[in-house]
Amino acid sequence: MKVLRYFGVALDSILAHKMRAGLTMLGIIIGVTAVLLTTGFGSGAAADITASIQSGGINLLTVSSGSSGGGSAGASMTMADAEALADKAIFPELVYVAPQFSSNATFTNGDQEGSYQVVGTVADYAIVTDLDIEYGEFFTAEQVESNTSVVVIGYTVAADLFGSADTAVGQNVRINNNTFQVVGVLEESGGAGFGSNDNRTYAPIQVAQGRLFNADRYRGSYSVSAISLQVATAEGMDAAALRIEQVLRMRHGLGADDENDFTISNQADLLATLSTVTGTLTILLGSIGGISLLVGGIGIMNIMLVSVTERTREIGLRKAVGAHNSDILLQFLIEALVLCAIGGMIGIGISYGLAFGLSQLSFMPFGIVIEYWALAMALGVSSGSGFIFGLYPAWRATKLDPIDALRFE
């Protein structure tokens, strides 16, 4: 077992020159750490955004006012459109239809005041978007029908206005000088970025449109910001989107050459686009970290060339007593591989430690996710660096003439 024997020789050589070995491995350690952390940032960001989108509900279509090209920016969607889409005779595949009207309002409770987004909607919105309630409950269909002044508030809103979220339910709050009763507090989602509900509030839609914001009417019906639709099956989403487009174009009186004055967004398409973008970002970040591994590999080749020069007499002696060129090659190649392997393992340990530590910091918007493929890539590249950059010094060692090597001072 030559490999095992030379593995021991390689360890003895590394231990005999600890400082040099440590500095040699430093490049690999930094390279592996850089690759894992940079790809971890990319994967963590992708996982966070994907979770935010998926938390918005399953099999979700969203119809919003204005064309995707920006050519029709008016309030084209109305409550009448939502009622048409809710007609089971026309759209049996639509399980839930939830119109929304959103705007900002001033909330006041005693001497506490703040401006937050109010989403006027219906009771089914909580099901469509998979909202999680921490305290109390979402308002009911009966409360929407009777235009009851009730509100569901985000976790941060509750903490800001009432001191703590668990005491908010049942209390009153003034919204644009109108008194509302808090019936529910949403579960804390964390952060204030994309998809966070912590700073949002929800009220019955007609209360928001009429009492709070005096919304515009369009074609004789209150305008809405968007309509969220849950389709029965994922396979039926494309067909449903096509039929919705056809019906809305007819309702809005659009001609064959007219651009849509609304936009239909498909959650699956959004996730596919996100996957492409984040995949490119992760590859870019990993490539930047890979440069460090390349530099580390060059450092190993440099040190191994120095090691060959220093051990010229040892090489000559080994050849004089019968060692073959393959033995010399294997000895120095294994030494380079061992250096890279140890450096790679240390780099992995540091990466996991830093990833855990950074994820605990309050200002981090998401956790660092070290994927298995990134781990395999870092180990593979570091081992490959040891082989490639250790091969030339090992080959140089085999070319030494034993007589000249024994005379080397």
C-alpha positions in Angstrom: 0.0 0.0 0.0 2.3 2.7 -1.3 -0.4 5.4 -0.9 -0.8 4.8 2.8 3.0 4.7 3.3 3.5 8.0 1.5 0.6 9.5 3.3 2.5 9.0 6.5 5.7 10.5 4.9 3.6 13.5 3.8 2.3 14.1 7.3 5.9 13.8 8.8 7.1 16.4 6.3 4.2 18.8 7.1 4.8 18.4 10.8 8.5 19.0 10.4 7.7 22.4 8.7 4.6 23.6 10.5 5.0 27.3 9.8 5.5 26.7 6.1 2.7 24.2 5.9 0.3 26.6 7.7 1.1 29.4 5.4 0.7 27.1 2.4 -2.7 25.9 3.6 -3.8 29.5 4.3 -4.5 30.2 0.7 -6.7 27.0 0.4 -8.5 27.8 3.7 -9.3 31.4 2.6 -10.4 30.1 -0.9 -12.7 27.4 0.5 -14.2 29.8 3.0 -14.7 32.4 0.3 -16.4 30.0 -2.0 -18.8 28.6 0.6 -19.7 31.9 2.2 -20.3 33.7 -1.1 -22.5 30.9 -2.5 -24.1 30.7 0.9 -25.1 34.3 0.7 -26.6 33.7 -2.8 -28.4 30.6 -1.7 -29.7 32.2 1.5 -31.1 35.2 -0.4 -32.7 32.9 -2.9 -34.3 30.7 -0.2 -35.6 33.8 1.7 -37.2 35.4 -1.4 -38.6 32.1 -2.6 -40.2 31.4 0.8 -41.7 34.9 0.8 -43.3 34.3 -2.6 -44.5 30.9 -1.7 -46.0 32.1 1.5 -48.3 34.3 -0.6 -50.4 31.2 -1.4 -50.4 28.2 -3.7 -51.7 28.1 -7.3 -52.0 31.9 -7.2 -52.8 34.2 -10.0 -52.8 38.0 -9.5 -54.6 40.4 -11.7 -53.5 44.0 -11.2 -54.4 47.3 -12.8 -52.2 48.6 -15.6 -50.4 46.8 -18.4 -47.1 45.0 -17.9 -45.5 47.4 -20.4 -46.7 50.5 -18.5 -48.8 51.7 -21.3 -52.1 51.7 -19.4 -51.5 52.9 -15.8 -55.1 53.7 -14.8 -57.2 52.0 -12.2 -58.7 49.6 -14.7 -59.7 46.8 -12.3 -63.0 47.1 -10.4 -65.2 45.3 -7.9 -67.4 44.4 -10.8 -64.5 42.6 -12.4 -63.9 40.6 -9.2 -67.6 39.7 -9.1 -67.4 38.5 -12.7 -64.4 36.3 -11.9 -66.1 34.9 -8.9 -69.0 33.6 -11.0 -68.7 29.8 -10.7 -70.7 29.3 -13.9 -68.0 31.1 -15.9 -64.9 30.2 -13.8 -65.5 26.9 -12.0 -61.7 26.4 -11.7 -61.3 29.5 -9.5 -61.6 28.4 -5.9 -61.2 31.8 -4.2 -61.4 35.3 -5.6 -60.0 38.1 -3.3 -60.0 41.7 -4.5 -57.8 44.2 -2.7 -57.6 48.0 -2.4 -54.4 49.3 -0.8 -53.3 52.6 0.5 -51.5 54.2 3.4 -53.2 55.5 6.5 -52.3 57.1 9.9 -52.9 54.9 12.9 -53.3 56.4 16.4 -53.6 54.8 19.8 -53.3 57.4 22.6 -49.9 59.1 22.1 -48.7 56.4 19.8 -49.0 57.1 16.1 -47.6 55.7 12.8 -48.3 55.4 9.1 -49.0 51.9 7.8 -50.4 50.2 4.7 -54.0 49.2 4.8 -55.1 46.4 2.5 -58.9 46.4 2.1 -60.0 42.9 1.1 -62.4 40.0 1.8 -62.3 37.2 4.2 -61.1 34.7 1.7 -57.8 36.7 1.3 -56.4 35.0 4.4 -56.9 31.6 2.7 -55.7 32.7 -0.7 -52.4 34.1 0.6 -52.0 31.7 3.5 -51.9 34.4 6.2 -50.9 33.1 9.7 -52.7 34.7 12.6 -50.8 34.8 15.9 -53.6 36.3 18.1 -57.3 36.6 17.5 -58.7 35.8 14.0 -59.1 37.3 10.5 -62.3 39.1 9.9 -65.3 37.1 8.6 -67.4 37.2 5.5 -70.3 38.5 7.6 -68.2 41.4 8.9 -67.2 42.3 5.3 -70.8 42.1 4.2 -72.0 44.4 7.0 -69.1 46.8 6.6 -67.9 46.4 10.2 -65.1 48.6 11.3 -62.6 45.9 12.2 -58.9 45.5 11.4 -56.2 42.9 11.4 -52.8 44.3 12.1 -49.2 43.2 11.5 -47.0 42.1 14.4 -44.8 45.3 14.2 -47.9 47.5 14.0 -49.3 45.9 17.2 -46.0 46.3 19.0 -45.6 49.9 18.0 -49.2 51.0 18.9 -50.0 48.8 21.9 -46.6 47.9 23.4 -46.9 44.2 22.7 -48.7 42.1 20.1 -50.5 39.9 22.6 -52.5 42.8 24.2 -53.8 44.3 20.9 -56.8 42.1 20.2 -60.1 43.6 21.4 -58.7 47.1 21.6 -59.6 50.1 19.5 -57.4 52.1 17.2 -58.1 55.2 15.1 -57.4 54.9 11.4 -57.6 58.3 9.6 -59.8 59.4 12.5 -62.1 56.5 12.2 -62.4 54.0 15.1 -61.7 50.4 14.4 -61.5 47.3 16.6 -58.5 45.1 16.4 -59.7 41.5 15.8 -56.4 39.8 14.9 -52.6 40.2 14.9 -50.6 38.4 12.2 -47.7 36.1 13.1 -44.3 37.8 13.0 -42.7 37.2 9.6 -39.5 39.1 10.2 -37.8 41.9 8.3 -39.4 44.7 6.5 -38.6 43.7 2.9 -40.2 41.8 0.2 -43.3 39.8 1.3 -43.2 41.0 5.0 -46.6 41.5 6.6 -45.3 42.9 9.8 -46.1 46.5 8.8 -49.4 45.8 7.0 -52.9 45.9 8.1 -56.1 44.5 6.7 -59.7 45.8 6.8 -63.0 44.9 5.0 -62.7 46.1 1.4 -65.7 48.4 1.2 -64.9 50.0 4.5 -61.4 50.8 3.1 -62.7 52.0 -0.2 -65.5 54.2 1.2 -64.9 55.1 4.8 -61.1 55.3 4.8 -59.9 56.4 1.4 -62.9 57.5 -0.7 -61.7 55.3 -3.6 -62.4 56.3 -7.2 -65.1 54.6 -9.2 -64.5 53.3 -12.6 -67.2 52.2 -14.9 -69.7 52.7 -12.1 -67.8 50.4 -9.6 -65.2 50.9 -6.9 -61.7 50.5 -8.3 -59.4 47.8 -6.8 -55.6 47.6 -6.8 -55.5 43.9 -7.6 -57.4 40.7 -7.5 -55.8 37.5 -6.1 -57.2 34.2 -7.5 -56.6 30.7 -6.3 -56.8 28.1 -9.0 -58.0 24.5 -8.2 -54.9 22.8 -9.7 -51.4 23.9 -10.7 -52.0 22.3 -14.1 -55.0 24.5 -14.8 -53.2 27.8 -14.1 -52.2 28.6 -17.7 -55.7 27.8 -19.0 -57.3 29.9 -16.3 -55.0 32.8 -17.0 -56.0 32.7 -20.7 -59.7 32.6 -20.0 -59.4 35.4 -17.4 -57.6 37.6 -20.0 -60.3 36.9 -22.6 -63.2 37.8 -20.2 -61.5 40.9 -18.9 -60.7 42.2 -22.4 -64.4 41.8 -23.3 -65.5 43.5 -20.1 -63.1 46.4 -20.7 -64.1 46.8 -24.3 -60.6 46.3 -25.7 -60.2 45.8 -29.5 -58.0 43.2 -31.1 -55.2 45.7 -31.5 -55.6 47.2 -28.0 -53.1 46.5 -25.3 -54.3 44.9 -22.0 -55.1 47.5 -19.4 -54.4 44.9 -16.7 -51.6 42.5 -15.9 -51.9 38.8 -14.9 -49.1 37.5 -12.8 -48.4 33.8 -12.4 -46.7 32.7 -9.2 -45.0 29.8 -11.0 -43.5 32.1 -13.6 -42.3 34.5 -11.0 -40.5 31.6 -9.1 -39.0 30.4 -12.4 -37.6 33.8 -13.2 -36.3 34.1 -9.6 -34.6 30.8 -9.9 -32.8 31.9 -13.0 -31.7 35.2 -11.5 -30.5 33.8 -8.2 -28.8 30.9 -9.9 -26.8 33.3 -12.0 -26.0 35.4 -8.9 -24.8 32.3 -7.0 -22.5 31.2 -9.8 -21.1 34.8 -10.0 -20.4 34.9 -6.3 -18.9 31.4 -6.4 -16.6 32.4 -9.2 -15.4 35.3 -7.3 -14.6 33.0 -4.3 -13.0 30.5 -6.7 -10.3 33.1 -7.6 -9.1 32.7 -4.0 -8.8 29.0 -4.5 -6.8 29.5 -7.7 -4.4 31.8 -5.8 -4.1 29.3 -3.0 -3.2 26.5 -5.6 -0.5 28.7 -7.1 0.9 29.2 -3.5 1.0 25.4 -3.0 2.9 24.9 -6.3 5.4 27.6 -5.2 6.0 26.0 -1.8 6.3 22.5 -3.3 8.9 23.8 -5.7 10.8 25.2 -2.8 10.4 21.9 -1.0 11.8 19.9 -3.9 14.9 22.2 -4.0 15.4 21.8 -0.2 15.1 18.1 -0.4 17.3 17.5 -3.4 19.8 15.4 -1.4 16.9 13.3 0.0 15.6 12.7 -3.5 19.0 11.7 -4.7 19.5 9.3 -1.8 16.1 7.7 -2.4 16.9 7.2 -6.0 20.3 5.8 -5.2 18.8 3.0 -3.0 16.3 2.0 -5.7 13.3 4.4 -5.6 11.6 4.7 -9.0 10.4 7.9 -10.5 6.8 6.9 -9.8 7.7 6.6 -6.1 9.2 10.1 -6.1 6.2 11.5 -8.0 3.7 9.8 -5.7 5.5 11.1 -2.6 5.4 14.8 -3.5 1.9 14.6 -5.1 0.4 13.1 -2.0 2.1 15.7 0.1 0.4 18.5 -2.0 -3.0 16.7 -1.8 -2.7 16.3 2.0 -2.0 20.0 2.3 -5.1 20.8 0.2 -7.3 18.3 2.0 -6.4 19.6 5.5 -6.7 23.2 4.3 -10.1 22.4 2.7 -11.4 20.7 5.9 -10.3 23.7 8.0 -11.9 26.1 5.5 -15.2 24.1 5.7 -15.2 24.3 9.5 -14.6 28.0 9.5 -17.3 28.5 6.9 -19.9 26.7 9.0 -18.9 28.6 12.1 -19.1 32.0 10.3 -22.4 31.1 8.6 -23.9 30.2 12.0 -22.5 33.3 13.7 -23.6 35.7 11.0 -27.1 34.2 10.8 -27.6 35.0 14.5 -26.9 38.7 14.0 -30.1 40.9 14.2 -29.2 43.0 11.1 -28.9 39.9 8.8 -32.0 39.8 6.6 -31.6 36.1 5.9 -29.6 33.1 6.9 -26.5 31.9 5.1 -27.3 28.5 3.4 -24.3 26.3 2.6 -25.6 23.9 0.0 -24.2 20.4 -0.4 -23.3 21.1 -4.0 -21.2 24.1 -2.9 -19.5 21.9 -0.3 -18.7 19.2 -2.9 -17.5 21.9 -5.3 -15.2 23.5 -2.7 -13.7 20.1 -1.8 -13.4 19.1 -5.4 -11.7 22.3 -6.5 -9.3 22.3 -3.5 -8.3 18.7 -4.1 -8.0 19.4 -7.9 -5.8 22.3 -7.0 -3.5 20.1 -5.0 -3.3 17.6 -7.8 -2.8 20.1 -10.6 -0.4 22.5 -8.8 1.4 19.6 -7.1 2.0 17.7 -10.2 4.6 19.9 -11.7 6.9 20.1 -8.6 6.5 16.3 -8.3 7.5 15.8 -11.9 10.5 18.2 -11.4 11.6 16.0 -8.5 11.6 12.9 -10.7 13.9 14.5 -13.3 16.7 15.1 -10.8 19.9 13.1 -11.5 20.7 11.0 -8.4 24.5 11.7 -8.6 24.0 15.5 -9.0 21.3 15.4 -6.3 23.7 13.7 -3.8 26.3 16.4 -4.5 23.8 19.2 -3.9 24.6 21.4 -1.0 
